């Protein structure tokens, strides 16, 4: 059905053959995957494909890594507010 190819294309891991990829009002067509992540578009592993030996907090810290040290705590606070225990 093309779901995997679509996700890989959105993430910048597969080249777009036609058309454009837009995210948050910006054209991200052809960007490297690192640049796509910096725009805020990420993939979240399905099921238990996170780092099983790390705590939930440690996994969230890894997810906040690219947002910069100065915004890390702000991002973690937002996640904990959105998803309270």
Rosetta constraint file for C-alpha pairs under 8 A:
AtomPair CA 2 CA 6 HARMONIC 5.99 0.50
AtomPair CA 3 CA 7 HARMONIC 6.23 0.50
AtomPair CA 4 CA 8 HARMONIC 6.12 0.50
AtomPair CA 5 CA 9 HARMONIC 6.02 0.50
AtomPair CA 5 CA 14 HARMONIC 7.39 0.50
AtomPair CA 6 CA 10 HARMONIC 6.11 0.50
AtomPair CA 7 CA 11 HARMONIC 6.14 0.50
AtomPair CA 7 CA 43 HARMONIC 7.93 0.50
AtomPair CA 8 CA 12 HARMONIC 6.29 0.50
AtomPair CA 8 CA 13 HARMONIC 5.05 0.50
AtomPair CA 8 CA 14 HARMONIC 5.50 0.50
AtomPair CA 9 CA 13 HARMONIC 5.70 0.50
AtomPair CA 9 CA 14 HARMONIC 4.60 0.50
AtomPair CA 9 CA 15 HARMONIC 6.13 0.50
AtomPair CA 9 CA 16 HARMONIC 6.26 0.50
AtomPair CA 10 CA 21 HARMONIC 6.72 0.50
AtomPair CA 11 CA 33 HARMONIC 5.54 0.50
AtomPair CA 11 CA 36 HARMONIC 6.16 0.50
AtomPair CA 11 CA 37 HARMONIC 7.63 0.50
AtomPair CA 11 CA 41 HARMONIC 7.18 0.50
AtomPair CA 11 CA 42 HARMONIC 6.90 0.50
AtomPair CA 11 CA 43 HARMONIC 7.50 0.50
AtomPair CA 12 CA 29 HARMONIC 7.84 0.50
AtomPair CA 12 CA 30 HARMONIC 6.55 0.50
AtomPair CA 12 CA 31 HARMONIC 5.89 0.50
AtomPair CA 12 CA 32 HARMONIC 5.34 0.50
AtomPair CA 12 CA 33 HARMONIC 4.43 0.50
AtomPair CA 12 CA 36 HARMONIC 6.59 0.50
AtomPair CA 13 CA 32 HARMONIC 7.35 0.50
AtomPair CA 13 CA 33 HARMONIC 6.02 0.50
AtomPair CA 15 CA 30 HARMONIC 6.46 0.50
AtomPair CA 16 CA 20 HARMONIC 7.47 0.50
AtomPair CA 16 CA 29 HARMONIC 6.99 0.50
AtomPair CA 16 CA 30 HARMONIC 6.73 0.50
AtomPair CA 20 CA 27 HARMONIC 6.93 0.50
AtomPair CA 20 CA 28 HARMONIC 7.65 0.50
AtomPair CA 20 CA 29 HARMONIC 5.41 0.50
AtomPair CA 21 CA 27 HARMONIC 5.91 0.50
AtomPair CA 21 CA 28 HARMONIC 5.53 0.50
AtomPair CA 21 CA 29 HARMONIC 4.75 0.50
AtomPair CA 22 CA 26 HARMONIC 5.44 0.50
AtomPair CA 22 CA 27 HARMONIC 4.49 0.50
AtomPair CA 22 CA 28 HARMONIC 5.60 0.50
AtomPair CA 22 CA 29 HARMONIC 7.00 0.50
AtomPair CA 23 CA 27 HARMONIC 6.51 0.50
AtomPair CA 23 CA 28 HARMONIC 6.65 0.50
AtomPair CA 23 CA 41 HARMONIC 7.64 0.50
AtomPair CA 28 CA 36 HARMONIC 6.86 0.50
AtomPair CA 31 CA 35 HARMONIC 5.96 0.50
AtomPair CA 31 CA 36 HARMONIC 6.25 0.50
AtomPair CA 32 CA 36 HARMONIC 6.43 0.50
AtomPair CA 33 CA 37 HARMONIC 6.28 0.50
AtomPair CA 34 CA 38 HARMONIC 6.34 0.50
AtomPair CA 35 CA 39 HARMONIC 6.38 0.50
AtomPair CA 36 CA 40 HARMONIC 6.72 0.50
AtomPair CA 36 CA 41 HARMONIC 5.84 0.50
AtomPair CA 36 CA 42 HARMONIC 7.52 0.50
AtomPair CA 37 CA 41 HARMONIC 5.10 0.50
AtomPair CA 37 CA 42 HARMONIC 5.55 0.50
AtomPair CA 37 CA 66 HARMONIC 7.91 0.50
AtomPair CA 38 CA 66 HARMONIC 6.93 0.50
AtomPair CA 38 CA 67 HARMONIC 7.59 0.50
AtomPair CA 45 CA 49 HARMONIC 5.38 0.50
AtomPair CA 45 CA 50 HARMONIC 6.35 0.50
AtomPair CA 48 CA 52 HARMONIC 7.23 0.50
AtomPair CA 50 CA 59 HARMONIC 7.35 0.50
AtomPair CA 51 CA 59 HARMONIC 6.75 0.50
AtomPair CA 54 CA 58 HARMONIC 5.68 0.50
AtomPair CA 54 CA 59 HARMONIC 6.24 0.50
AtomPair CA 55 CA 59 HARMONIC 6.27 0.50
AtomPair CA 56 CA 60 HARMONIC 6.24 0.50
AtomPair CA 57 CA 61 HARMONIC 6.18 0.50
AtomPair CA 58 CA 62 HARMONIC 6.41 0.50
AtomPair CA 59 CA 63 HARMONIC 6.45 0.50
AtomPair CA 60 CA 64 HARMONIC 6.27 0.50
AtomPair CA 60 CA 76 HARMONIC 7.15 0.50
AtomPair CA 61 CA 65 HARMONIC 6.26 0.50
AtomPair CA 61 CA 72 HARMONIC 7.52 0.50
AtomPair CA 61 CA 76 HARMONIC 7.42 0.50
AtomPair CA 64 CA 68 HARMONIC 7.43 0.50
AtomPair CA 64 CA 72 HARMONIC 5.75 0.50
AtomPair CA 64 CA 75 HARMONIC 6.81 0.50
AtomPair CA 64 CA 76 HARMONIC 7.39 0.50
AtomPair CA 65 CA 69 HARMONIC 7.23 0.50
AtomPair CA 65 CA 72 HARMONIC 7.11 0.50
AtomPair CA 67 CA 71 HARMONIC 6.24 0.50
AtomPair CA 67 CA 72 HARMONIC 6.45 0.50
AtomPair CA 68 CA 72 HARMONIC 6.09 0.50
AtomPair CA 69 CA 73 HARMONIC 7.82 0.50
AtomPair CA 71 CA 75 HARMONIC 6.11 0.50
AtomPair CA 72 CA 76 HARMONIC 6.21 0.50
AtomPair CA 73 CA 77 HARMONIC 6.01 0.50
AtomPair CA 74 CA 78 HARMONIC 6.30 0.50
AtomPair CA 75 CA 79 HARMONIC 6.33 0.50
AtomPair CA 76 CA 80 HARMONIC 6.23 0.50
AtomPair CA 77 CA 81 HARMONIC 6.07 0.50
AtomPair CA 78 CA 82 HARMONIC 6.09 0.50
AtomPair CA 79 CA 83 HARMONIC 5.96 0.50
AtomPair CA 80 CA 84 HARMONIC 5.22 0.50
AtomPair CA 80 CA 85 HARMONIC 7.63 0.50
